[in-house]
Structures are given as structure tokens and as C-alpha cells.
Amino acid sequence: MKLPVDDATLASWAHLLGLTDEQTTATLSEIEETLRIGYENRPDALRDTSFDQLISDMDADEAALFFLISGLRQSGHAEAAYAVEARSICATPRDLQQTG
């Protein structure tokens, strides 16, 4: 799976979180696993869409959020990962209301 950012960006994110190469690989694996679970449970309207097609619609901000949450978990900061995840879930409905 390829996130919608270049390798230099991924390396920068990993560096900012202080991840080792192994932790970075685990972070990317966790992201893919999470996305594949979502893909397996996709709505009927998207049944004819491939995993790669759906992932290609992801933007860099979404990828950054996934990387931050998973990277924090990998680096031993599960509480911070949970806090970011919870804030992002709560922010989504507000964002939709502002643009709607």
C-alpha cells in the first residue's frame, strides 16, 4: 500500500515521532491493516471499488493523521494516540457542519 505522500515526507514524520525503522514499518503495517478492515466493511455502494481505488482518494492530511496516531502507539505513547484519535473523531462532525 502506498500512502499519498512521498518517501521524504514519511521519513520526516517518522523522525519527528522518533521512530526506529522497525517502528516505522510497524506503523505503516498498522495503517494498512486498519484501512483493510474498513475496506472489508465498506458500504454496498462501494462493493465494486477496489482497495487501491479507495486508498487513492486519501489526501495527505488523512495520511498524516493515520501516521500520527499509529506512530504514537508504536513509540509507546498510547494515551497521546488515543487523545489525538478522539479529537479527530469529535472534530469531524464540526467540520462537516461548517462546510455544509
C-alpha positions in Angstrom: 0.0 0.0 0.0 1.3 3.5 -0.9 0.2 6.5 1.2 -0.4 9.7 -0.8 2.9 11.3 0.3 6.5 10.8 -0.8 9.2 8.9 1.0 10.9 12.1 2.3 7.6 13.1 3.9 7.2 9.7 5.6 10.8 9.8 6.8 10.2 13.3 8.2 7.1 12.2 10.1 9.0 9.2 11.4 11.8 11.4 12.5 9.5 13.8 14.3 8.0 11.0 16.3 11.4 9.5 17.0 10.5 6.2 15.3 13.1 3.5 14.5 13.0 1.8 11.1 11.2 -1.1 12.7 8.6 1.1 14.3 8.0 3.0 11.1 7.4 -0.3 9.3 5.0 -1.4 12.0 3.2 1.9 11.8 2.7 1.6 8.1 1.5 -2.0 8.6 -0.9 -0.9 11.2 -2.3 1.8 8.9 -2.8 -0.7 6.1 -4.4 -3.3 8.4 -6.8 -0.6 9.7 -7.7 0.5 6.2 -8.2 -3.1 5.0 -10.7 -3.7 7.9 -12.6 -0.6 6.8 -12.5 -1.8 3.2 -13.9 -5.2 4.2 -16.8 -3.4 5.9 -17.4 -0.9 3.2 -21.0 0.1 2.2 -22.7 -1.8 -0.6 -22.4 1.3 -2.8 -18.6 0.8 -2.8 -18.6 -3.0 -3.3 -17.3 -2.7 -6.9 -14.5 -0.4 -5.9 -11.0 -1.9 -5.3 -8.9 -1.2 -2.2 -6.4 0.6 -4.3 -9.1 2.9 -5.8 -10.4 3.8 -2.4 -6.9 4.5 -1.0 -6.0 6.7 -3.9 -8.8 9.1 -2.7 -7.0 9.6 0.6 -5.4 13.0 0.9 -2.1 13.9 2.7 -3.9 15.3 5.7 -5.7 12.0 6.3 -2.5 10.0 5.8 -0.7 12.3 8.3 -3.4 11.7 10.9 -3.2 8.0 10.4 0.6 8.1 10.7 0.5 10.3 13.8 -2.0 8.1 15.7 -0.3 4.8 14.7 3.2 6.2 15.2 2.4 7.5 18.7 1.2 4.0 19.6 4.3 2.4 18.2 6.5 4.8 20.1 4.9 3.9 23.4 2.5 6.9 23.7 -0.8 5.1 23.6 -2.6 7.7 25.7 -1.5 10.5 23.3 -2.6 8.4 20.3 -6.0 7.9 21.9 -6.3 11.6 22.6 -5.5 12.6 19.0 -7.9 9.9 17.7 -10.7 11.1 20.0 -10.2 14.7 19.0 -10.2 13.8 15.3 -13.5 11.9 15.7 -15.1 14.8 17.5 -13.7 17.3 15.0 -15.2 15.6 12.0 -18.9 16.4 12.6 -18.0 20.0 13.4 -16.0 20.3 10.2 -18.9 18.8 8.2 -21.3 21.3 9.8 -19.1 24.2 8.9 -18.9 23.2 5.2 -22.5 22.1 4.9 
